[in-house]
Amino acid sequence: MSSETSLHQPSDNTETRVAVRNKLSSRIEQQRRKEELNTEAYVRELIREAENAIVGENDTGRQPEEILEELHLYLWHDPDRPVATTEADVEPDMIYRFNQIHRRFETGHDIDAATWFEILVAVAKGLGIVEAFSDLTQYAPVRLETLDEQGRQSNVETATPIGRRRIGADDAADLEDRAVEITHSSCDHILAVALPRSGKDSTITSIGMNLWKEHNYSYFSILDDGRMETPMISVPNDEKAIRENLDRMGQEPAAFDAEVLVPAMDGIPAKLPANFRPFTIGIDDLTPHLILRLAGITKSDANTEQRIKQALDKTLERTGEVTELVSRLQVYAEEMDATIEWTEKRDSSASDGNGVQTKSVQYHMEAEDALNKAAQRLAHLAGEGLVASPEAETNIDMQSVIANQEQATVLCCNFLSQGQEALKYTIMDLWLRLIYKARDQNSRLPRVCLEIRELKNIAPSKLADVRYKDTIKTLRQTIFFISTQGGSRRILMLGSTQKLNDVYKPVRSNMATKILLRLGEEEIETLDRSYNFSNEQMDQLSEFNIGQGMILAGGDAFWPLEFRGAPCGLGLGDRHWLDRYGIAWGARVRETEYDGWRSKHGNCEYWVNLAEHTVVTDESVPEVGTWHLLPVDFDDDLAPADVDQDAIDAALQRRRDYPVPADLSLQSTGFGDRQRELSLQQQDRDTTLSEVVERHNIPESIAPWLSKETPTRKQLVATCRAVDEHDDLKRQEDIAENIGWTRSTLSRHLGKSDSLEKCITQNGKYYELTPIGKRAAEIRWDVVMEELK
């Protein structure tokens, strides 16, 4: 063989004798394991055959004693039997009886078939050949792929199963060889399809919990249909069927440590659990593209985005106020001449003598309707409370949210007041873009898992049947963008839908892993046209119960599978979400007025209202939905006067069925009594207020002076100029003497944000102007007011 050809041939990495020894050892171990698995499968088949023979259903012609003799010999000669009988896998009494029966067996004595069978089954369980006599079926785990590469490591060696694959009792397969792994190394998107209430949302949430807890993903749930389903991930699951499912999987209910973010707008209740947090979006997180999307504009040119960028940059350089940004956008929307300057490097003989030459060009910019629309939308959203200046404490920092892997994040737009329903789709769109932007700019951030229940609601295949078509169309485009580009930025979408064809085709086609649960005949036929199911697969799909299903991934199908129900809470149509929060937290909650509370607890000395933090000693009863505690919940029969917060916390802790990682205690939101007003006024001036503010470089904080009465405005200007001219003003009385105001009037104006608060400060002993105050003193107010006439 030529040297060139040999380069492409296999070679041993060790000496020949070592390679031979290793391969033989591996083959022998494989053969031994195969024989062991065949024996275990045959033993399970013998157990099933013996059971049928004992109850009279054996059609093999063998008597129960013949089958039991064979089963006995297999278990007695099992190489692991001595180990099993000296450990706690089999009860000592059962070990003794097995040895006793073996002696009777060797001496030819008759043995009662039922007793013999019971002992043999117990020994088979102790040897690990049988897990449960009631179900001889074996199950291989269904789990998520474990990652162990640079930049993407799971924090567990073996992932917790999210389901199990049914293997026949007489199948000699190694369970690990039959295990199903859902790949996610490239963040392949996952879509669950099922009939209503068949486990699709439970399944994707269950998968998301494992991605979050074990594979270093940050978890986001962004779509709720108004029933407060997604915030339920903060509490352990309280559904009987799912708790039984978890018990079969050897697991328990568990909650996400979740933070629920709600837009800081009208409609937020006065009290909410402590893990709810109002948020705003600072304009410093916006880009020209995002501002246009807020305005519902999906198509724009470079010129439009450049104007927005200039307005945004100048606003952030100056006041950072939303109103200034709105004003600048309105000004830049007008027709204007633009000048662009740039410099070019030249040799030392260049005309300017320093090797650099400056050039410029002028061109005419037409009016931009898009900028006016963006300005109007921003002004509206700022008035509603969603968009804020960079300094607002409620601003969301998406990079920090993604970096915080201790908590999952839920977007909840269910408190938006009537008439604002379409806004939640705009907020979702903005969130998705901000998440993508954060991951795009910083790949060191954790991977992101996006859980979207009923994906068809925001990525429908047909827009004809949806409300708010324009807004949904914009959001659908973002979902499509995430489905195509999200994987490269390590953003994984978990979606669910009742019918595959209800989801926008370009989106569903990019969701590589499909999970098929209980389906109707029509949906099975629809899927068959795409996947060409075998007859066996078609039969299985039509027979699945709730929670059972099939995985389609990488061109392969895996079935029949039983999926783990979500360990965390899911939405229930019959129970109020806040009642379930209270019960999970350990409180008693009146869920109905017909619960007989007075007959059960009417003789109690007191009850504790957890919402109002009060001890109630009169004869009143808790209203429906009230979180409360009774005297029996406290240690040592506490008197009403002795009930303090420590006692309440201890009582709540004792009453919890399962741990709750997030703080769910009811807290005041500070939004319950807040109201906003929107006033519409006709404007027929040739020159708008925003144009004047822009033209004369008037700081946003003193722009309200333009609307004040002339004498007041003149006094404010005079005050600034007086402080500017005198550097020895120590007291307010000293300033008042120079402007003709009383000290009390001056003091009142110094404390108003739209007056002198941001213009004058006291540095040590003396009063002086801030940069805003200096500008106020410099402005030619007579010229400004003349333009406004």
C-alpha positions in Angstrom: 0.0 0.0 0.0 1.4 3.4 -1.0 2.3 5.9 1.7 -0.3 8.3 0.3 -3.1 5.7 0.5 -2.2 4.6 4.0 -2.8 8.1 5.3 -6.6 7.4 4.9 -6.7 4.0 6.6 -7.6 3.3 10.3 -4.8 2.6 12.8 -4.6 1.4 16.4 -3.8 4.0 19.0 -2.0 1.4 21.2 0.3 -1.6 20.7 -1.2 -4.5 18.8 -1.4 -6.8 21.9 -3.1 -4.1 23.9 -5.6 -3.4 21.1 -6.4 -7.1 20.8 -6.8 -7.5 24.5 -9.1 -4.5 24.8 -11.3 -5.5 21.9 -11.6 -9.1 23.1 -12.5 -7.9 26.6 -15.1 -5.5 25.3 -16.6 -8.2 23.0 -16.7 -10.8 25.9 -18.4 -8.2 28.2 -21.0 -7.4 25.5 -21.7 -11.1 25.0 -22.0 -11.7 28.8 -24.3 -8.7 29.2 -26.4 -9.9 26.2 -26.8 -13.4 27.9 -27.7 -11.7 31.2 -30.4 -9.6 29.5 -31.8 -12.6 27.7 -32.0 -14.5 31.0 -33.7 -11.6 32.7 -36.2 -11.3 29.9 -36.9 -15.0 30.0 -37.4 -14.9 33.8 -40.0 -12.1 33.4 -41.8 -14.2 30.8 -41.7 -17.2 33.2 -43.3 -15.0 35.9 -46.1 -14.0 33.5 -46.6 -17.6 32.4 -46.7 -18.9 36.0 -49.3 -16.3 36.9 -51.5 -17.3 34.1 -51.1 -21.0 34.9 -52.0 -20.5 38.6 -55.2 -18.6 37.7 -56.0 -21.1 35.0 -55.3 -19.1 31.9 -52.1 -20.9 30.8 -52.4 -22.2 27.2 -48.9 -23.8 27.0 -50.0 -27.1 28.5 -47.6 -26.8 31.4 -48.7 -27.1 35.0 -47.9 -24.3 37.5 -45.4 -26.4 39.3 -43.4 -27.1 36.2 -43.1 -23.4 35.4 -42.3 -22.6 39.0 -39.5 -25.2 39.1 -37.9 -23.7 36.1 -38.2 -20.2 37.5 -36.8 -21.3 40.9 -33.7 -22.7 39.3 -33.0 -19.6 37.3 -33.2 -17.5 40.4 -31.3 -19.9 42.6 -28.4 -20.0 40.1 -28.3 -16.3 39.4 -24.7 -15.1 40.1 -26.0 -12.1 42.0 -28.2 -14.2 44.4 -25.7 -14.5 47.2 -25.2 -10.7 47.1 -28.9 -10.0 47.0 -29.7 -12.3 49.9 -27.1 -10.7 52.2 -28.3 -7.2 51.6 -31.6 -5.4 52.3 -33.0 -5.8 48.7 -35.0 -8.8 49.9 -36.6 -9.0 53.4 -34.8 -11.4 55.7 -38.0 -13.5 56.2 -38.3 -13.9 52.5 -34.7 -15.0 52.2 -35.2 -17.6 54.9 -38.4 -18.9 53.1 -36.6 -19.1 49.8 -33.8 -21.2 51.3 -36.4 -23.4 53.1 -38.4 -23.9 49.9 -35.1 -24.8 48.0 -34.5 -27.6 50.5 -38.0 -28.9 50.0 -37.5 -28.6 46.3 -34.3 -30.6 46.4 -35.9 -33.4 48.5 -38.9 -33.6 46.2 -41.6 -32.4 48.6 -44.7 -30.7 47.3 -44.9 -26.9 47.6 -48.0 -24.7 47.5 -47.9 -23.0 44.1 -49.3 -19.6 45.3 -46.8 -19.4 48.2 -43.9 -20.5 46.1 -44.8 -17.9 43.4 -45.0 -15.1 46.0 -41.5 -15.9 47.2 -40.0 -16.2 43.8 -41.4 -12.9 42.7 -40.0 -11.2 45.8 -36.5 -12.7 45.0 -36.8 -11.5 41.4 -37.5 -8.0 42.6 -34.6 -8.2 45.0 -32.3 -9.2 42.1 -33.5 -6.2 40.0 -35.0 -8.5 37.3 -38.5 -7.2 38.1 -39.3 -3.7 39.3 -43.0 -4.2 40.1 -45.1 -7.4 39.9 -48.2 -5.3 39.1 -46.4 -4.1 35.9 -43.7 -6.4 34.5 -43.1 -3.9 31.7 -39.7 -2.2 31.7 -39.1 1.5 31.1 -36.1 3.3 29.6 -35.6 6.9 30.6 -36.5 9.8 28.3 -34.2 12.8 29.1 -32.5 15.8 27.8 -29.1 15.5 26.2 -26.2 16.2 28.7 -23.8 18.8 27.4 -20.1 18.7 28.3 -18.3 21.0 25.9 -16.5 24.3 26.2 -19.1 27.0 26.8 -22.0 24.7 27.2 -21.9 22.4 30.2 -24.8 20.8 32.0 -24.5 20.8 35.8 -25.4 17.1 36.2 -23.7 13.9 35.0 -27.0 12.1 34.3 -30.1 14.2 33.6 -33.3 13.7 35.5 -35.8 11.8 33.3 -38.7 13.8 31.8 -40.5 10.7 30.9 -40.1 7.0 30.2 -40.2 4.7 27.2 -42.2 1.5 27.5 -40.2 -1.7 26.8 -41.9 -5.1 26.7 -41.3 -7.5 29.6 -39.9 -10.2 27.3 -37.6 -7.7 25.5 -33.9 -8.4 26.2 -32.8 -4.9 25.4 -30.5 -2.9 27.6 -32.5 -0.1 29.0 -29.7 2.5 28.5 -29.6 1.4 24.8 -33.3 2.2 24.5 -33.1 5.5 26.4 -34.3 8.5 24.5 -32.3 11.7 24.5 -33.8 15.0 23.3 -30.9 16.8 21.6 -30.5 20.5 22.4 -26.8 21.2 21.8 -27.7 23.6 18.9 -30.9 24.7 20.7 -33.2 22.9 18.3 -36.7 24.2 18.9 -39.4 21.8 20.3 -43.1 21.8 19.4 -45.7 19.8 21.3 -49.0 19.0 19.5 -52.1 17.6 21.3 -55.8 17.9 21.9 -56.9 20.4 24.7 -56.1 19.1 28.2 -53.9 16.3 26.9 -50.6 17.4 28.5 -48.9 19.5 25.8 -48.3 22.6 28.1 -47.4 20.3 31.0 -44.8 18.6 28.8 -43.1 21.7 27.5 -43.0 23.2 30.9 -41.6 20.0 32.3 -38.8 20.1 29.7 -38.2 23.8 30.4 -37.7 23.1 34.1 -35.0 20.6 33.4 -33.3 22.9 30.9 -33.3 25.6 33.7 -32.3 23.4 36.6 -29.8 21.0 35.0 -28.5 22.4 31.7 -27.8 26.1 32.6 -30.6 27.8 30.6 -32.4 30.9 31.7 -36.1 30.3 31.5 -38.7 32.7 30.1 -42.4 32.2 29.8 -43.9 35.0 27.7 -47.4 34.2 26.6 -50.5 33.9 28.8 -54.0 33.9 27.3 -55.4 35.9 30.3 -56.1 33.0 32.7 -53.0 33.5 34.8 -51.6 30.1 33.7 -48.0 31.0 33.3 -47.5 32.6 36.8 -48.5 29.2 38.2 -44.9 27.9 37.7 -44.1 29.6 41.0 -46.0 27.0 43.0 -45.7 23.1 43.2 -48.2 21.2 41.2 -51.4 20.4 43.1 -53.3 18.3 40.5 -53.9 14.7 41.7 -53.2 13.1 38.3 -49.9 14.8 37.8 -48.8 14.1 41.4 -49.5 10.4 40.7 -47.6 10.7 37.5 -44.6 12.2 39.3 -44.7 9.5 41.9 -44.5 6.9 39.2 -41.4 8.7 37.9 -39.9 8.7 41.4 -40.2 12.5 41.7 -42.1 15.1 43.6 -43.9 18.4 42.8 -41.5 21.3 42.6 -41.8 25.0 41.8 -39.7 27.4 39.8 -38.1 30.2 41.8 -39.9 32.6 39.4 -40.2 36.3 39.1 -43.4 37.5 37.4 -42.9 40.8 35.6 -46.0 43.0 34.9 -46.0 46.2 32.8 -46.1 49.2 35.2 -49.4 50.5 33.8 -52.9 51.1 35.0 -54.8 48.0 36.0 -52.2 46.4 38.4 -54.0 45.3 41.6 -53.3 47.0 44.9 -51.8 43.7 46.3 -50.0 40.9 44.6 -47.6 38.1 45.7 -44.1 39.4 46.4 -42.6 37.7 43.4 -44.6 40.0 41.1 -42.7 43.1 40.0 -43.8 46.0 37.8 -41.4 46.9 35.0 -40.8 49.7 32.4 -38.5 49.8 29.4 -35.9 52.5 29.3 -35.3 54.3 26.0 -31.6 53.5 26.4 -32.5 49.9 25.7 -34.3 50.8 22.4 -32.8 50.9 19.0 -34.1 52.6 15.8 -35.4 49.2 14.7 -37.2 48.6 18.0 -38.7 52.0 18.0 -40.1 51.4 14.5 -41.5 48.0 15.6 -43.2 49.7 18.6 -44.9 51.9 16.0 -45.9 48.8 14.0 -43.6 49.7 11.1 -41.8 46.6 9.7 -40.4 48.1 6.6 -38.0 51.1 6.7 -35.0 52.5 4.9 -31.6 53.4 6.2 -32.4 57.1 6.1 -35.4 56.7 8.5 -33.3 54.6 11.0 -30.5 57.1 10.8 -32.8 60.0 11.8 -34.1 57.9 14.7 -30.6 57.1 15.8 -29.6 60.7 15.8 -32.7 61.7 17.8 -32.0 58.9 20.3 -28.3 59.6 20.6 -28.8 63.3 21.2 -31.6 62.6 23.7 -29.4 60.2 25.7 -26.5 62.7 25.6 -28.7 65.4 27.1 -31.7 64.8 29.4 -32.6 61.2 28.5 -36.3 62.1 28.9 -38.9 60.4 26.7 -40.5 63.8 26.0 -37.3 65.1 24.4 -37.0 62.0 22.2 -40.6 62.5 21.1 -39.9 66.2 20.3 -36.8 65.4 18.4 -38.5 62.7 16.3 -41.2 65.2 15.5 -38.7 67.8 14.4 -36.7 65.2 12.4 -39.9 64.1 10.6 -40.1 67.5 8.9 -38.4 68.3 5.6 -34.9 69.6 6.2 -31.5 70.1 4.7 -28.8 67.8 6.1 -25.0 68.2 6.1 -22.6 65.3 6.4 -18.9 66.0 7.3 -16.0 63.5 7.2 -12.3 63.6 7.2 -9.7 62.0 5.0 -6.1 61.3 5.7 -3.7 63.0 3.2 0.1 63.3 2.9 1.9 66.1 4.8 1.5 68.4 1.8 -2.3 68.5 2.2 -4.0 71.9 2.2 -4.5 72.0 5.9 -0.9 71.2 6.6 -1.6 68.4 9.1 -2.3 65.5 6.8 -6.1 65.6 7.3 -8.7 67.1 5.0 -12.3 67.8 6.0 -15.1 67.4 3.4 -18.8 67.9 3.5 -21.9 67.4 1.4 -25.4 68.7 1.7 -28.6 67.0 0.7 -32.4 67.5 1.2 -34.3 65.1 3.5 -38.0 64.7 2.7 -40.6 64.5 5.4 -41.0 61.1 7.2 -44.4 59.9 8.1 -42.7 56.9 9.9 -41.0 59.3 12.3 -44.2 61.0 13.2 -45.9 57.7 13.8 -43.0 56.5 15.9 -43.1 59.8 18.0 -46.8 59.4 18.5 -46.5 55.8 19.6 -43.6 56.5 22.0 -45.6 59.4 23.5 -48.6 57.1 24.0 -46.5 54.3 25.6 -44.8 56.8 27.9 -48.1 58.1 29.0 -49.4 54.5 29.6 -46.3 53.8 31.7 -44.5 51.3 29.6 -41.6 53.4 28.2 -39.5 55.5 30.6 -36.3 57.5 30.9 -33.1 55.6 31.6 -33.0 56.5 35.3 -36.4 54.9 36.1 -36.0 52.4 38.9 -38.5 50.0 37.3 -36.6 49.7 34.0 -35.9 46.1 33.0 -32.3 45.2 32.2 -32.6 42.2 29.9 -29.0 41.2 30.2 -29.3 41.1 34.0 -32.5 39.1 33.8 -30.9 36.5 31.5 -27.8 36.4 33.7 -30.0 35.6 36.8 -30.3 31.9 36.5 -31.6 31.6 40.1 -35.0 32.8 39.0 -37.2 32.0 36.0 -39.0 34.9 34.4 -42.7 35.2 33.5 -44.1 38.0 31.4 -47.7 38.7 32.6 -49.7 41.2 30.7 -53.1 40.1 32.1 -53.6 43.3 34.2 -53.8 45.6 31.2 -56.9 47.7 31.4 -59.7 47.4 28.9 -58.8 48.9 25.5 -55.1 47.9 25.9 -55.4 44.3 24.9 -53.4 44.8 21.7 -50.5 46.3 23.7 -49.6 42.9 25.2 -48.5 41.7 21.8 -46.3 44.8 21.3 -44.8 44.1 24.7 -44.1 40.5 23.8 -42.5 41.5 20.5 -40.3 44.0 22.4 -39.3 41.4 24.9 -38.3 38.9 22.3 -36.2 41.5 20.4 -34.5 42.5 23.7 -33.7 38.9 24.6 -32.3 38.3 21.1 -30.4 41.6 21.3 -28.9 40.7 24.7 -27.8 37.2 23.5 -26.5 38.6 20.3 -24.3 41.2 22.0 -23.0 39.0 24.8 -22.6 35.3 24.1 -21.3 34.7 27.6 -24.8 35.0 28.9 -26.6 31.8 29.6 -28.6 30.0 27.0 -32.3 31.0 26.9 -35.3 28.8 26.9 -38.5 30.5 25.6 -41.7 28.7 26.7 -44.7 29.8 24.5 -48.0 28.0 25.2 -50.5 27.9 22.3 -48.0 29.2 19.8 -50.7 29.7 17.2 -52.0 32.7 19.1 -48.9 34.8 18.2 -47.7 32.9 15.1 -51.0 31.9 13.3 -51.0 30.3 9.9 -53.9 32.6 8.9 -54.3 36.2 10.0 -57.9 36.4 8.8 -59.4 35.0 12.1 -57.3 37.0 14.6 -57.8 40.3 16.3 -55.2 43.1 16.0 -53.9 41.8 12.7 -51.2 44.3 12.2 -49.8 43.8 15.7 -50.0 40.0 15.4 -48.4 40.1 12.0 -45.4 42.1 13.4 -45.1 39.6 16.3 -45.3 36.6 14.0 -42.4 38.0 12.0 -40.4 38.2 15.2 -41.3 34.6 16.1 -40.2 33.5 12.6 -36.9 35.4 13.1 -36.3 33.6 16.4 -37.2 30.3 14.8 -34.5 30.8 12.1 -31.9 32.8 13.9 -32.5 32.0 17.6 -30.6 28.7 17.6 -27.4 30.4 16.5 -27.8 32.8 19.4 -28.6 29.8 21.7 -32.2 30.7 22.2 -34.5 27.6 22.3 -38.2 27.8 21.8 -40.6 25.4 23.5 -44.0 25.8 21.9 -47.4 24.0 22.0 -50.4 23.9 19.8 -53.6 21.9 19.3 -53.1 21.5 15.6 -49.9 21.6 13.7 -51.3 23.5 10.7 -52.6 26.3 13.0 -49.0 27.5 13.4 -47.3 29.6 10.7 -45.6 27.1 8.4 -42.2 28.8 8.3 -42.2 28.7 12.1 -43.3 25.1 12.6 -41.0 23.9 9.9 -38.0 25.3 11.9 -39.0 23.4 15.1 -37.0 20.3 14.6 -38.3 18.2 17.5 -42.0 17.4 17.5 -43.7 15.8 20.5 -47.1 14.2 19.5 -49.4 13.5 22.4 -53.1 12.5 22.4 -54.5 13.5 19.0 -57.8 13.4 17.1 -58.2 11.4 13.9 -58.1 14.5 11.7 -54.8 15.7 13.1 -53.3 12.2 12.8 -54.2 12.2 9.1 -52.7 15.6 8.7 -49.5 14.6 10.3 -49.4 11.4 8.3 -49.2 13.3 5.1 -45.9 14.9 6.3 -44.4 12.0 8.2 -45.8 8.8 6.4 -46.4 6.9 9.6 -46.3 3.1 9.7 -49.4 1.1 10.5 -48.0 0.5 14.0 -47.3 4.2 14.6 -50.8 5.1 13.3 -52.4 2.6 15.8 -50.3 4.0 18.7 -51.1 7.6 17.9 -54.8 6.8 18.0 -54.6 5.0 21.4 -52.5 7.4 23.5 -53.9 8.5 26.8 -53.2 11.8 28.4 -49.5 12.2 29.0 -48.5 9.5 26.5 -46.9 10.3 23.2 -44.2 10.0 20.5 -41.1 12.0 19.7 -40.2 12.8 16.1 -36.6 14.1 15.8 -33.7 13.7 13.4 -35.8 11.5 11.1 -36.5 9.0 13.8 -39.6 8.2 15.8 -39.6 7.1 19.5 -42.7 5.6 21.1 -44.6 4.7 23.2 -43.5 7.3 25.8 -45.0 8.4 29.0 -44.1 12.0 29.7 -43.6 13.5 33.2 -46.2 16.0 34.1 -44.9 19.5 35.0 -43.7 19.4 38.6 -44.8 23.1 38.9 -48.3 24.4 38.8 -50.4 24.7 35.7 -53.6 26.6 34.9 -56.9 25.2 36.2 -60.2 26.5 35.0 -62.0 25.7 38.2 -59.7 27.3 40.7 -58.6 30.9 41.1 -54.9 31.3 40.6 -54.5 33.5 43.7 -56.2 30.9 45.9 -53.7 28.3 44.7 -50.8 30.7 45.5 -52.1 31.1 49.0 -52.5 27.4 49.6 -49.1 26.7 48.3 -47.7 29.4 50.6 -49.3 27.7 53.5 -52.3 29.9 54.1 -55.9 28.9 54.5 -58.0 30.3 51.6 -61.8 30.5 51.4 -62.5 29.4 47.8 -66.3 29.5 48.1 -68.9 31.1 50.4 -70.6 27.7 50.7 -67.6 26.0 52.6 -69.4 26.1 56.0 -66.6 28.3 57.5 -68.7 29.6 60.4 -69.9 26.2 61.5 -66.4 24.8 61.3 -64.4 27.7 62.7 -67.0 30.2 64.1 -66.0 29.4 67.7 -62.4 30.4 67.2 -61.1 33.2 69.4 -59.6 34.9 66.4 -58.3 34.5 62.8 -55.4 36.3 61.1 -55.9 38.2 57.9 -52.7 37.7 56.0 -53.5 40.3 53.3 -54.1 43.1 55.8 -51.6 41.8 58.4 -54.3 42.0 61.1 -55.6 39.8 63.9 -59.5 39.7 63.7 -61.2 39.1 67.0 -64.8 40.1 66.2 -67.4 37.7 64.8 -66.7 38.5 61.2 -65.7 35.7 58.8 -63.0 35.9 56.0 -64.3 36.9 52.6 -64.0 34.6 49.7 -60.4 34.6 48.5 -59.0 35.9 51.8 -55.7 34.3 52.9 -55.9 33.6 56.6 -54.7 31.5 59.5 -56.5 30.1 62.6 -55.3 29.6 66.2 -54.8 25.9 65.6 -52.1 26.8 63.1 -49.9 28.3 65.7 -47.8 26.5 68.4 -48.6 26.8 72.1 -52.2 28.2 71.6 -51.0 31.7 71.0 -53.2 34.6 72.4 -54.2 37.2 69.8 -51.8 39.7 71.3 -48.9 37.3 70.8 -49.3 36.7 67.1 -46.4 38.4 65.4 -44.7 38.0 62.1 -42.3 35.3 63.3 -45.2 33.2 64.5 -47.0 33.7 61.2 -44.0 32.7 59.1 -43.5 29.6 61.2 -47.1 28.6 60.8 -47.1 29.1 57.1 -43.9 27.0 56.8 -45.4 24.1 58.7 -48.5 24.1 56.5 -46.7 23.9 53.2 -47.0 20.5 51.5 -43.8 21.1 49.4 -41.1 23.8 49.4 -41.8 27.1 47.8 -38.6 28.8 46.6 -40.1 32.3 45.8 -41.6 34.7 48.3 -45.4 34.5 47.7 -46.6 36.7 50.6 -49.1 39.3 49.6 -47.5 42.8 49.2 -48.7 46.2 48.2 -47.8 47.1 44.6 -48.3 50.9 45.0 -50.4 50.9 41.8 -53.9 50.2 43.1 -55.0 53.8 43.4 -53.0 55.3 40.5 -54.7 56.8 37.5 -53.5 58.4 34.3 -55.4 60.8 32.1 -55.0 61.3 28.4 -56.2 64.7 27.1 -56.5 65.4 23.4 -56.1 69.0 22.2 -56.4 70.4 18.8 -53.2 72.1 17.7 -53.4 74.6 14.9 -50.1 76.5 15.4 -47.7 76.9 12.5 -44.8 76.3 14.8 -45.2 73.4 17.3 -43.9 73.4 20.9 -41.6 70.5 20.1 -40.0 72.4 17.3 -39.3 75.4 19.5 -37.8 73.2 22.2 -35.6 71.6 19.7 -34.6 74.8 17.9 -33.6 76.7 21.0 -32.1 73.7 22.9 -34.4 74.0 25.8 -33.8 71.3 28.5 -36.8 69.0 29.0 -37.1 69.8 32.7 -37.7 73.5 32.0 -39.8 73.0 28.8 -43.0 73.3 31.0 -42.1 77.0 31.6 -43.4 77.7 28.1 -46.9 76.9 29.3 -46.7 79.0 32.4 -48.2 82.5 32.8 -45.9 85.2 31.6 -45.2 86.8 35.0 -44.4 83.5 36.6 -42.0 82.5 33.8 -40.3 85.9 33.9 -39.8 85.5 37.7 -38.3 82.0 37.2 -35.9 83.3 34.6 -35.0 86.3 36.8 -34.3 84.0 39.7 -31.8 82.0 37.6 -30.1 85.1 36.4 -29.9 86.6 39.9 -28.2 83.4 41.2 -25.9 83.5 38.2 -24.9 87.1 38.9 -24.3 86.7 42.6 -22.0 84.2 44.2 -22.7 85.1 47.8 -26.3 84.1 48.2 -26.5 81.9 51.4 -30.2 82.0 52.3 -33.4 81.9 50.4 -34.1 85.4 51.7 -31.0 86.7 49.9 -32.4 85.4 46.6 -35.9 86.7 47.2 -34.5 90.2 47.8 -33.1 90.3 44.2 -36.3 89.1 42.4 -39.2 90.6 44.3 -40.7 87.3 45.6 -41.4 86.4 49.2 -39.2 83.7 50.7 -42.2 81.3 51.0 -43.1 81.7 47.3 -39.5 81.1 46.3 -39.3 78.1 48.6 -42.4 76.6 46.9 -40.9 77.0 43.5 -37.5 75.6 44.5 -39.3 72.4 45.5 -41.1 71.9 42.2 -39.6 69.6 39.5 -41.2 71.7 36.7 -40.1 74.9 38.3 -36.7 75.6 39.9 -35.8 72.3 41.5 -33.4 71.2 38.8 -32.0 74.7 38.2 -30.7 75.8 41.6 -28.7 73.9 44.1 -26.8 74.7 47.3 -23.2 73.8 47.2 -21.9 74.1 50.8 -22.9 77.6 52.0 -23.9 79.3 48.8 -26.6 78.8 46.1 -25.5 78.2 42.5 -26.9 77.1 39.2 -27.0 73.7 37.8 -26.2 73.2 34.1 -29.9 73.3 33.4 -30.2 76.6 35.4 -27.3 78.1 33.4 -29.1 77.2 30.2 -32.3 78.7 31.5 -30.5 82.0 32.2 -29.0 82.0 28.7 -32.1 81.4 26.7 -33.6 84.4 24.9 -37.1 83.8 26.2 -38.6 86.8 24.4 -37.6 85.3 21.1 -38.9 81.9 22.1 -42.3 83.2 23.1 -42.6 85.3 20.0 -42.2 82.2 17.9 -45.0 80.5 19.8 -47.5 83.2 19.1 
